[in-house]
Amino acid sequence: MLDYTKTWLAVRGITLFNDKRGVTALEYGLIASLIAVAIIAIVSQVGRSLTSVFTSINGNL
């Protein structure tokens, strides 16, 4: 029984060690989060620029 358990754990350990799906999902998650941060930064900067443009237009009217 102990030999079977050792063999089973060894096979599962190797299988889990060689499985790259989790690493790939983690990489895609990091890329998506970096893209989201970049979009938020760009949109907030454009929002500030538009606010100043509309404020100056309102002042000129």
PDB file of N, H, CA, C and O in Angstrom:
ATOM      1  N   MET A   1       0.822  -1.198   0.000  1.00  0.00           N
ATOM      2  CA  MET A   1       0.000   0.000   0.000  1.00  0.00           C
ATOM      3  C   MET A   1       0.861   1.254   0.000  1.00  0.00           C
ATOM      4  O   MET A   1       0.552   2.219  -0.700  1.00  0.00           O
ATOM      5  N   LEU A   2       1.929   1.248   0.774  1.00  0.00           N
ATOM      6  H   LEU A   2       2.180   0.465   1.343  1.00  0.00           H
ATOM      7  CA  LEU A   2       2.803   2.405   0.852  1.00  0.00           C
ATOM      8  C   LEU A   2       3.505   2.662  -0.471  1.00  0.00           C
ATOM      9  O   LEU A   2       3.703   3.813  -0.861  1.00  0.00           O
ATOM     10  N   ASP A   3       3.884   1.583  -1.169  1.00  0.00           N
ATOM     11  H   ASP A   3       3.723   0.648  -0.852  1.00  0.00           H
ATOM     12  CA  ASP A   3       4.528   1.733  -2.471  1.00  0.00           C
ATOM     13  C   ASP A   3       3.574   2.363  -3.475  1.00  0.00           C
ATOM     14  O   ASP A   3       3.971   3.222  -4.262  1.00  0.00           O
ATOM     15  N   TYR A   4       2.324   1.938  -3.449  1.00  0.00           N
ATOM     16  H   TYR A   4       2.002   1.239  -2.810  1.00  0.00           H
ATOM     17  CA  TYR A   4       1.326   2.507  -4.343  1.00  0.00           C
ATOM     18  C   TYR A   4       1.142   3.996  -4.077  1.00  0.00           C
ATOM     19  O   TYR A   4       1.043   4.790  -5.013  1.00  0.00           O
ATOM     20  N   THR A   5       1.097   4.373  -2.811  1.00  0.00           N
ATOM     21  H   THR A   5       1.177   3.729  -2.051  1.00  0.00           H
ATOM     22  CA  THR A   5       0.920   5.777  -2.446  1.00  0.00           C
ATOM     23  C   THR A   5       2.109   6.608  -2.902  1.00  0.00           C
ATOM     24  O   THR A   5       1.937   7.710  -3.423  1.00  0.00           O
ATOM     25  N   LYS A   6       3.318   6.083  -2.709  1.00  0.00           N
ATOM     26  H   LYS A   6       3.458   5.188  -2.286  1.00  0.00           H
ATOM     27  CA  LYS A   6       4.511   6.806  -3.160  1.00  0.00           C
ATOM     28  C   LYS A   6       4.504   6.982  -4.675  1.00  0.00           C
ATOM     29  O   LYS A   6       4.817   8.056  -5.189  1.00  0.00           O
ATOM     30  N   THR A   7       4.146   5.923  -5.373  1.00  0.00           N
ATOM     31  H   THR A   7       3.892   5.050  -4.955  1.00  0.00           H
ATOM     32  CA  THR A   7       4.103   5.999  -6.834  1.00  0.00           C
ATOM     33  C   THR A   7       3.050   6.991  -7.293  1.00  0.00           C
ATOM     34  O   THR A   7       3.294   7.792  -8.195  1.00  0.00           O
ATOM     35  N   TRP A   8       1.882   6.939  -6.673  1.00  0.00           N
ATOM     36  H   TRP A   8       1.684   6.288  -5.940  1.00  0.00           H
ATOM     37  CA  TRP A   8       0.800   7.851  -7.047  1.00  0.00           C
ATOM     38  C   TRP A   8       1.218   9.305  -6.814  1.00  0.00           C
ATOM     39  O   TRP A   8       0.998  10.158  -7.674  1.00  0.00           O
ATOM     40  N   LEU A   9       1.812   9.586  -5.670  1.00  0.00           N
ATOM     41  H   LEU A   9       1.991   8.894  -4.971  1.00  0.00           H
ATOM     42  CA  LEU A   9       2.256  10.957  -5.370  1.00  0.00           C
ATOM     43  C   LEU A   9       3.362  11.396  -6.321  1.00  0.00           C
ATOM     44  O   LEU A   9       3.401  12.556  -6.733  1.00  0.00           O
ATOM     45  N   ALA A  10       4.252  10.491  -6.670  1.00  0.00           N
ATOM     46  H   ALA A  10       4.221   9.550  -6.335  1.00  0.00           H
ATOM     47  CA  ALA A  10       5.335  10.832  -7.587  1.00  0.00           C
ATOM     48  C   ALA A  10       4.789  11.179  -8.965  1.00  0.00           C
ATOM     49  O   ALA A  10       5.213  12.160  -9.575  1.00  0.00           O
ATOM     50  N   VAL A  11       3.852  10.376  -9.454  1.00  0.00           N
ATOM     51  H   VAL A  11       3.508   9.579  -8.958  1.00  0.00           H
ATOM     52  CA  VAL A  11       3.265  10.636 -10.773  1.00  0.00           C
ATOM     53  C   VAL A  11       2.474  11.935 -10.747  1.00  0.00           C
ATOM     54  O   VAL A  11       2.600  12.742 -11.668  1.00  0.00           O
ATOM     55  N   ARG A  12       1.667  12.157  -9.726  1.00  0.00           N
ATOM     56  H   ARG A  12       1.565  11.501  -8.978  1.00  0.00           H
ATOM     57  CA  ARG A  12       0.885  13.395  -9.633  1.00  0.00           C
ATOM     58  C   ARG A  12       1.783  14.611  -9.447  1.00  0.00           C
ATOM     59  O   ARG A  12       1.512  15.674 -10.005  1.00  0.00           O
ATOM     60  N   GLY A  13       2.833  14.463  -8.681  1.00  0.00           N
ATOM     61  H   GLY A  13       3.053  13.599  -8.228  1.00  0.00           H
ATOM     62  CA  GLY A  13       3.767  15.564  -8.476  1.00  0.00           C
ATOM     63  C   GLY A  13       4.441  15.970  -9.768  1.00  0.00           C
ATOM     64  O   GLY A  13       4.584  17.160 -10.049  1.00  0.00           O
ATOM     65  N   ILE A  14       4.857  14.993 -10.555  1.00  0.00           N
ATOM     66  H   ILE A  14       4.741  14.027 -10.326  1.00  0.00           H
ATOM     67  CA  ILE A  14       5.478  15.293 -11.850  1.00  0.00           C
ATOM     68  C   ILE A  14       4.464  15.923 -12.785  1.00  0.00           C
ATOM     69  O   ILE A  14       4.790  16.859 -13.515  1.00  0.00           O
ATOM     70  N   THR A  15       3.239  15.420 -12.771  1.00  0.00           N
ATOM     71  H   THR A  15       2.975  14.659 -12.178  1.00  0.00           H
ATOM     72  CA  THR A  15       2.197  15.969 -13.633  1.00  0.00           C
ATOM     73  C   THR A  15       1.901  17.412 -13.265  1.00  0.00           C
ATOM     74  O   THR A  15       1.770  18.263 -14.145  1.00  0.00           O
ATOM     75  N   LEU A  16       1.796  17.697 -11.977  1.00  0.00           N
ATOM     76  H   LEU A  16       1.902  17.006 -11.262  1.00  0.00           H
ATOM     77  CA  LEU A  16       1.518  19.066 -11.559  1.00  0.00           C
ATOM     78  C   LEU A  16       2.707  19.972 -11.827  1.00  0.00           C
ATOM     79  O   LEU A  16       2.529  21.146 -12.149  1.00  0.00           O
ATOM     80  N   PHE A  17       3.902  19.449 -11.700  1.00  0.00           N
ATOM     81  H   PHE A  17       4.046  18.495 -11.439  1.00  0.00           H
ATOM     82  CA  PHE A  17       5.097  20.255 -11.933  1.00  0.00           C
ATOM     83  C   PHE A  17       5.239  20.610 -13.405  1.00  0.00           C
ATOM     84  O   PHE A  17       5.706  21.701 -13.731  1.00  0.00           O
ATOM     85  N   ASN A  18       4.848  19.714 -14.293  1.00  0.00           N
ATOM     86  H   ASN A  18       4.469  18.827 -14.028  1.00  0.00           H
ATOM     87  CA  ASN A  18       4.986  19.949 -15.728  1.00  0.00           C
ATOM     88  C   ASN A  18       3.793  20.671 -16.338  1.00  0.00           C
ATOM     89  O   ASN A  18       3.833  21.024 -17.516  1.00  0.00           O
ATOM     90  N   ASP A  19       2.747  20.897 -15.580  1.00  0.00           N
ATOM     91  H   ASP A  19       2.714  20.610 -14.623  1.00  0.00           H
ATOM     92  CA  ASP A  19       1.544  21.555 -16.094  1.00  0.00           C
ATOM     93  C   ASP A  19       1.788  23.055 -16.185  1.00  0.00           C
ATOM     94  O   ASP A  19       2.033  23.703 -15.167  1.00  0.00           O
ATOM     95  N   LYS A  20       1.727  23.607 -17.372  1.00  0.00           N
ATOM     96  H   LYS A  20       1.529  23.081 -18.198  1.00  0.00           H
ATOM     97  CA  LYS A  20       2.032  25.019 -17.602  1.00  0.00           C
ATOM     98  C   LYS A  20       0.787  25.886 -17.753  1.00  0.00           C
ATOM     99  O   LYS A  20       0.904  27.091 -17.977  1.00  0.00           O
ATOM    100  N   ARG A  21      -0.398  25.301 -17.634  1.00  0.00           N
ATOM    101  H   ARG A  21      -0.494  24.322 -17.452  1.00  0.00           H
ATOM    102  CA  ARG A  21      -1.617  26.078 -17.834  1.00  0.00           C
ATOM    103  C   ARG A  21      -1.789  27.163 -16.781  1.00  0.00           C
ATOM    104  O   ARG A  21      -2.250  28.259 -17.099  1.00  0.00           O
ATOM    105  N   GLY A  22      -1.436  26.885 -15.563  1.00  0.00           N
ATOM    106  H   GLY A  22      -1.062  25.994 -15.305  1.00  0.00           H
ATOM    107  CA  GLY A  22      -1.569  27.874 -14.500  1.00  0.00           C
ATOM    108  C   GLY A  22      -0.641  29.053 -14.703  1.00  0.00           C
ATOM    109  O   GLY A  22      -1.009  30.196 -14.435  1.00  0.00           O
ATOM    110  N   VAL A  23       0.554  28.776 -15.173  1.00  0.00           N
ATOM    111  H   VAL A  23       0.853  27.847 -15.391  1.00  0.00           H
ATOM    112  CA  VAL A  23       1.513  29.841 -15.433  1.00  0.00           C
ATOM    113  C   VAL A  23       1.028  30.713 -16.579  1.00  0.00           C
ATOM    114  O   VAL A  23       1.138  31.937 -16.514  1.00  0.00           O
ATOM    115  N   THR A  24       0.495  30.102 -17.620  1.00  0.00           N
ATOM    116  H   THR A  24       0.405  29.108 -17.673  1.00  0.00           H
ATOM    117  CA  THR A  24      -0.006  30.863 -18.758  1.00  0.00           C
ATOM    118  C   THR A  24      -1.186  31.731 -18.344  1.00  0.00           C
ATOM    119  O   THR A  24      -1.274  32.885 -18.763  1.00  0.00           O
ATOM    120  N   ALA A  25      -2.084  31.208 -17.541  1.00  0.00           N
ATOM    121  H   ALA A  25      -2.013  30.271 -17.200  1.00  0.00           H
ATOM    122  CA  ALA A  25      -3.224  31.997 -17.072  1.00  0.00           C
ATOM    123  C   ALA A  25      -2.745  33.165 -16.222  1.00  0.00           C
ATOM    124  O   ALA A  25      -3.292  34.265 -16.312  1.00  0.00           O
ATOM    125  N   LEU A  26      -1.749  32.939 -15.414  1.00  0.00           N
ATOM    126  H   LEU A  26      -1.305  32.046 -15.341  1.00  0.00           H
ATOM    127  CA  LEU A  26      -1.185  34.018 -14.590  1.00  0.00           C
ATOM    128  C   LEU A  26      -0.567  35.102 -15.465  1.00  0.00           C
ATOM    129  O   LEU A  26      -0.741  36.290 -15.192  1.00  0.00           O
ATOM    130  N   GLU A  27       0.146  34.710 -16.502  1.00  0.00           N
ATOM    131  H   GLU A  27       0.288  33.745 -16.724  1.00  0.00           H
ATOM    132  CA  GLU A  27       0.749  35.691 -17.408  1.00  0.00           C
ATOM    133  C   GLU A  27      -0.331  36.507 -18.114  1.00  0.00           C
ATOM    134  O   GLU A  27      -0.215  37.728 -18.224  1.00  0.00           O
ATOM    135  N   TYR A  28      -1.375  35.841 -18.591  1.00  0.00           N
ATOM    136  H   TYR A  28      -1.469  34.849 -18.502  1.00  0.00           H
ATOM    137  CA  TYR A  28      -2.459  36.570 -19.240  1.00  0.00           C
ATOM    138  C   TYR A  28      -3.156  37.515 -18.260  1.00  0.00           C
ATOM    139  O   TYR A  28      -3.561  38.613 -18.642  1.00  0.00           O
ATOM    140  N   GLY A  29      -3.293  37.104 -17.026  1.00  0.00           N
ATOM    141  H   GLY A  29      -2.964  36.212 -16.716  1.00  0.00           H
ATOM    142  CA  GLY A  29      -3.893  37.971 -16.013  1.00  0.00           C
ATOM    143  C   GLY A  29      -3.042  39.206 -15.752  1.00  0.00           C
ATOM    144  O   GLY A  29      -3.570  40.310 -15.622  1.00  0.00           O
ATOM    145  N   LEU A  30      -1.730  39.025 -15.676  1.00  0.00           N
ATOM    146  H   LEU A  30      -1.301  38.129 -15.782  1.00  0.00           H
ATOM    147  CA  LEU A  30      -0.842  40.170 -15.482  1.00  0.00           C
ATOM    148  C   LEU A  30      -0.878  41.127 -16.669  1.00  0.00           C
ATOM    149  O   LEU A  30      -0.894  42.345 -16.490  1.00  0.00           O
ATOM    150  N   ILE A  31      -0.892  40.580 -17.871  1.00  0.00           N
ATOM    151  H   ILE A  31      -0.879  39.591 -18.017  1.00  0.00           H
ATOM    152  CA  ILE A  31      -0.967  41.426 -19.069  1.00  0.00           C
ATOM    153  C   ILE A  31      -2.277  42.205 -19.083  1.00  0.00           C
ATOM    154  O   ILE A  31      -2.282  43.400 -19.378  1.00  0.00           O
ATOM    155  N   ALA A  32      -3.383  41.542 -18.769  1.00  0.00           N
ATOM    156  H   ALA A  32      -3.379  40.572 -18.529  1.00  0.00           H
ATOM    157  CA  ALA A  32      -4.684  42.210 -18.755  1.00  0.00           C
ATOM    158  C   ALA A  32      -4.730  43.307 -17.700  1.00  0.00           C
ATOM    159  O   ALA A  32      -5.307  44.369 -17.936  1.00  0.00           O
ATOM    160  N   SER A  33      -4.130  43.063 -16.539  1.00  0.00           N
ATOM    161  H   SER A  33      -3.662  42.201 -16.347  1.00  0.00           H
ATOM    162  CA  SER A  33      -4.137  44.092 -15.501  1.00  0.00           C
ATOM    163  C   SER A  33      -3.275  45.280 -15.892  1.00  0.00           C
ATOM    164  O   SER A  33      -3.634  46.419 -15.594  1.00  0.00           O
ATOM    165  N   LEU A  34      -2.155  45.045 -16.545  1.00  0.00           N
ATOM    166  H   LEU A  34      -1.864  44.119 -16.787  1.00  0.00           H
ATOM    167  CA  LEU A  34      -1.319  46.157 -17.010  1.00  0.00           C
ATOM    168  C   LEU A  34      -2.032  46.981 -18.086  1.00  0.00           C
ATOM    169  O   LEU A  34      -1.931  48.208 -18.099  1.00  0.00           O
ATOM    170  N   ILE A  35      -2.743  46.316 -18.975  1.00  0.00           N
ATOM    171  H   ILE A  35      -2.825  45.319 -18.965  1.00  0.00           H
ATOM    172  CA  ILE A  35      -3.506  47.031 -19.997  1.00  0.00           C
ATOM    173  C   ILE A  35      -4.612  47.846 -19.342  1.00  0.00           C
ATOM    174  O   ILE A  35      -4.867  48.977 -19.755  1.00  0.00           O
ATOM    175  N   ALA A  36      -5.273  47.292 -18.329  1.00  0.00           N
ATOM    176  H   ALA A  36      -5.066  46.373 -17.994  1.00  0.00           H
ATOM    177  CA  ALA A  36      -6.339  48.015 -17.627  1.00  0.00           C
ATOM    178  C   ALA A  36      -5.792  49.249 -16.926  1.00  0.00           C
ATOM    179  O   ALA A  36      -6.424  50.305 -16.953  1.00  0.00           O
ATOM    180  N   VAL A  37      -4.626  49.132 -16.300  1.00  0.00           N
ATOM    181  H   VAL A  37      -4.113  48.274 -16.278  1.00  0.00           H
ATOM    182  CA  VAL A  37      -4.017  50.285 -15.630  1.00  0.00           C
ATOM    183  C   VAL A  37      -3.657  51.359 -16.647  1.00  0.00           C
ATOM    184  O   VAL A  37      -3.856  52.545 -16.386  1.00  0.00           O
ATOM    185  N   ALA A  38      -3.132  50.964 -17.796  1.00  0.00           N
ATOM    186  H   ALA A  38      -2.971  50.000 -18.008  1.00  0.00           H
ATOM    187  CA  ALA A  38      -2.788  51.930 -18.845  1.00  0.00           C
ATOM    188  C   ALA A  38      -4.035  52.636 -19.362  1.00  0.00           C
ATOM    189  O   ALA A  38      -4.015  53.848 -19.575  1.00  0.00           O
ATOM    190  N   ILE A  39      -5.113  51.897 -19.565  1.00  0.00           N
ATOM    191  H   ILE A  39      -5.130  50.912 -19.391  1.00  0.00           H
ATOM    192  CA  ILE A  39      -6.361  52.503 -20.046  1.00  0.00           C
ATOM    193  C   ILE A  39      -6.906  53.485 -19.020  1.00  0.00           C
ATOM    194  O   ILE A  39      -7.353  54.573 -19.383  1.00  0.00           O
ATOM    195  N   ILE A  40      -6.874  53.121 -17.756  1.00  0.00           N
ATOM    196  H   ILE A  40      -6.510  52.238 -17.461  1.00  0.00           H
ATOM    197  CA  ILE A  40      -7.374  54.020 -16.707  1.00  0.00           C
ATOM    198  C   ILE A  40      -6.550  55.302 -16.668  1.00  0.00           C
ATOM    199  O   ILE A  40      -7.105  56.392 -16.532  1.00  0.00           O
ATOM    200  N   ALA A  41      -5.231  55.178 -16.787  1.00  0.00           N
ATOM    201  H   ALA A  41      -4.781  54.292 -16.897  1.00  0.00           H
ATOM    202  CA  ALA A  41      -4.372  56.365 -16.763  1.00  0.00           C
ATOM    203  C   ALA A  41      -4.643  57.272 -17.958  1.00  0.00           C
ATOM    204  O   ALA A  41      -4.698  58.493 -17.809  1.00  0.00           O
ATOM    205  N   ILE A  42      -4.810  56.695 -19.122  1.00  0.00           N
ATOM    206  H   ILE A  42      -4.765  55.704 -19.243  1.00  0.00           H
ATOM    207  CA  ILE A  42      -5.056  57.493 -20.338  1.00  0.00           C
ATOM    208  C   ILE A  42      -6.417  58.168 -20.266  1.00  0.00           C
ATOM    209  O   ILE A  42      -6.542  59.349 -20.592  1.00  0.00           O
ATOM    210  N   VAL A  43      -7.430  57.435 -19.845  1.00  0.00           N
ATOM    211  H   VAL A  43      -7.328  56.476 -19.580  1.00  0.00           H
ATOM    212  CA  VAL A  43      -8.779  57.997 -19.778  1.00  0.00           C
ATOM    213  C   VAL A  43      -8.850  59.121 -18.739  1.00  0.00           C
ATOM    214  O   VAL A  43      -9.522  60.127 -18.967  1.00  0.00           O
ATOM    215  N   SER A  44      -8.176  58.963 -17.623  1.00  0.00           N
ATOM    216  H   SER A  44      -7.630  58.145 -17.438  1.00  0.00           H
ATOM    217  CA  SER A  44      -8.206  60.028 -16.621  1.00  0.00           C
ATOM    218  C   SER A  44      -7.478  61.276 -17.125  1.00  0.00           C
ATOM    219  O   SER A  44      -7.908  62.396 -16.849  1.00  0.00           O
ATOM    220  N   GLN A  45      -6.384  61.092 -17.860  1.00  0.00           N
ATOM    221  H   GLN A  45      -6.034  60.183 -18.084  1.00  0.00           H
ATOM    222  CA  GLN A  45      -5.669  62.240 -18.420  1.00  0.00           C
ATOM    223  C   GLN A  45      -6.515  62.939 -19.480  1.00  0.00           C
ATOM    224  O   GLN A  45      -6.564  64.168 -19.510  1.00  0.00           O
ATOM    225  N   VAL A  46      -7.170  62.191 -20.334  1.00  0.00           N
ATOM    226  H   VAL A  46      -7.130  61.192 -20.309  1.00  0.00           H
ATOM    227  CA  VAL A  46      -8.049  62.783 -21.352  1.00  0.00           C
ATOM    228  C   VAL A  46      -9.218  63.491 -20.676  1.00  0.00           C
ATOM    229  O   VAL A  46      -9.643  64.553 -21.132  1.00  0.00           O
ATOM    230  N   GLY A  47      -9.735  62.924 -19.607  1.00  0.00           N
ATOM    231  H   GLY A  47      -9.389  62.062 -19.236  1.00  0.00           H
ATOM    232  CA  GLY A  47     -10.836  63.550 -18.868  1.00  0.00           C
ATOM    233  C   GLY A  47     -10.432  64.888 -18.296  1.00  0.00           C
ATOM    234  O   GLY A  47     -11.205  65.844 -18.348  1.00  0.00           O
ATOM    235  N   ARG A  48      -9.218  64.972 -17.744  1.00  0.00           N
ATOM    236  H   ARG A  48      -8.590  64.195 -17.702  1.00  0.00           H
ATOM    237  CA  ARG A  48      -8.735  66.257 -17.217  1.00  0.00           C
ATOM    238  C   ARG A  48      -8.580  67.275 -18.336  1.00  0.00           C
ATOM    239  O   ARG A  48      -8.923  68.445 -18.163  1.00  0.00           O
ATOM    240  N   SER A  49      -8.070  66.843 -19.473  1.00  0.00           N
ATOM    241  H   SER A  49      -7.791  65.893 -19.613  1.00  0.00           H
ATOM    242  CA  SER A  49      -7.898  67.748 -20.607  1.00  0.00           C
ATOM    243  C   SER A  49      -9.255  68.251 -21.102  1.00  0.00           C
ATOM    244  O   SER A  49      -9.410  69.437 -21.391  1.00  0.00           O
ATOM    245  N   LEU A  50     -10.225  67.361 -21.199  1.00  0.00           N
ATOM    246  H   LEU A  50     -10.099  66.397 -20.964  1.00  0.00           H
ATOM    247  CA  LEU A  50     -11.552  67.772 -21.647  1.00  0.00           C
ATOM    248  C   LEU A  50     -12.213  68.707 -20.646  1.00  0.00           C
ATOM    249  O   LEU A  50     -12.928  69.628 -21.040  1.00  0.00           O
ATOM    250  N   THR A  51     -11.988  68.487 -19.384  1.00  0.00           N
ATOM    251  H   THR A  51     -11.407  67.739 -19.064  1.00  0.00           H
ATOM    252  CA  THR A  51     -12.556  69.373 -18.373  1.00  0.00           C
ATOM    253  C   THR A  51     -12.014  70.785 -18.527  1.00  0.00           C
ATOM    254  O   THR A  51     -12.764  71.756 -18.433  1.00  0.00           O
ATOM    255  N   SER A  52     -10.711  70.900 -18.765  1.00  0.00           N
ATOM    256  H   SER A  52     -10.101  70.111 -18.842  1.00  0.00           H
ATOM    257  CA  SER A  52     -10.142  72.240 -18.948  1.00  0.00           C
ATOM    258  C   SER A  52     -10.627  72.886 -20.235  1.00  0.00           C
ATOM    259  O   SER A  52     -10.844  74.097 -20.268  1.00  0.00           O
ATOM    260  N   VAL A  53     -10.799  72.114 -21.281  1.00  0.00           N
ATOM    261  H   VAL A  53     -10.623  71.130 -21.253  1.00  0.00           H
ATOM    262  CA  VAL A  53     -11.308  72.659 -22.552  1.00  0.00           C
ATOM    263  C   VAL A  53     -12.745  73.152 -22.373  1.00  0.00           C
ATOM    264  O   VAL A  53     -13.074  74.256 -22.808  1.00  0.00           O
ATOM    265  N   PHE A  54     -13.595  72.361 -21.747  1.00  0.00           N
ATOM    266  H   PHE A  54     -13.328  71.464 -21.393  1.00  0.00           H
ATOM    267  CA  PHE A  54     -14.982  72.769 -21.552  1.00  0.00           C
ATOM    268  C   PHE A  54     -15.093  73.941 -20.580  1.00  0.00           C
ATOM    269  O   PHE A  54     -15.987  74.776 -20.721  1.00  0.00           O
ATOM    270  N   THR A  55     -14.208  74.012 -19.609  1.00  0.00           N
ATOM    271  H   THR A  55     -13.482  73.334 -19.494  1.00  0.00           H
ATOM    272  CA  THR A  55     -14.204  75.153 -18.695  1.00  0.00           C
ATOM    273  C   THR A  55     -13.847  76.431 -19.423  1.00  0.00           C
ATOM    274  O   THR A  55     -14.460  77.471 -19.180  1.00  0.00           O
ATOM    275  N   SER A  56     -12.869  76.375 -20.309  1.00  0.00           N
ATOM    276  H   SER A  56     -12.371  75.530 -20.506  1.00  0.00           H
ATOM    277  CA  SER A  56     -12.489  77.569 -21.074  1.00  0.00           C
ATOM    278  C   SER A  56     -13.577  77.957 -22.070  1.00  0.00           C
ATOM    279  O   SER A  56     -13.803  79.145 -22.300  1.00  0.00           O
ATOM    280  N   ILE A  57     -14.249  76.985 -22.660  1.00  0.00           N
ATOM    281  H   ILE A  57     -14.066  76.019 -22.474  1.00  0.00           H
ATOM    282  CA  ILE A  57     -15.361  77.292 -23.572  1.00  0.00           C
ATOM    283  C   ILE A  57     -16.506  77.941 -22.797  1.00  0.00           C
ATOM    284  O   ILE A  57     -17.111  78.905 -23.267  1.00  0.00           O
ATOM    285  N   ASN A  58     -16.795  77.419 -21.631  1.00  0.00           N
ATOM    286  H   ASN A  58     -16.303  76.636 -21.250  1.00  0.00           H
ATOM    287  CA  ASN A  58     -17.859  77.974 -20.799  1.00  0.00           C
ATOM    288  C   ASN A  58     -17.524  79.408 -20.386  1.00  0.00           C
ATOM    289  O   ASN A  58     -18.405  80.266 -20.344  1.00  0.00           O
ATOM    290  N   GLY A  59     -16.260  79.661 -20.085  1.00  0.00           N
ATOM    291  H   GLY A  59     -15.544  78.964 -20.119  1.00  0.00           H
ATOM    292  CA  GLY A  59     -15.856  81.011 -19.706  1.00  0.00           C
ATOM    293  C   GLY A  59     -15.967  81.984 -20.864  1.00  0.00           C
ATOM    294  O   GLY A  59     -16.282  83.156 -20.654  1.00  0.00           O
ATOM    295  N   ASN A  60     -15.717  81.528 -22.069  1.00  0.00           N
ATOM    296  H   ASN A  60     -15.461  80.576 -22.239  1.00  0.00           H
ATOM    297  CA  ASN A  60     -15.793  82.383 -23.251  1.00  0.00           C
ATOM    298  C   ASN A  60     -17.238  82.653 -23.684  1.00  0.00           C
ATOM    299  O   ASN A  60     -17.506  83.639 -24.370  1.00  0.00           O
ATOM    300  N   LEU A  61     -18.145  81.799 -23.294  1.00  0.00           N
ATOM    301  H   LEU A  61     -17.927  80.998 -22.736  1.00  0.00           H
ATOM    302  CA  LEU A  61     -19.536  82.021 -23.664  1.00  0.00           C
ATOM    303  C   LEU A  61     -20.119  83.072 -22.771  1.00  0.00           C
ATOM    304  O   LEU A  61     -21.293  83.418 -22.910  1.00  0.00           O
TER     305      LEU A  61
END
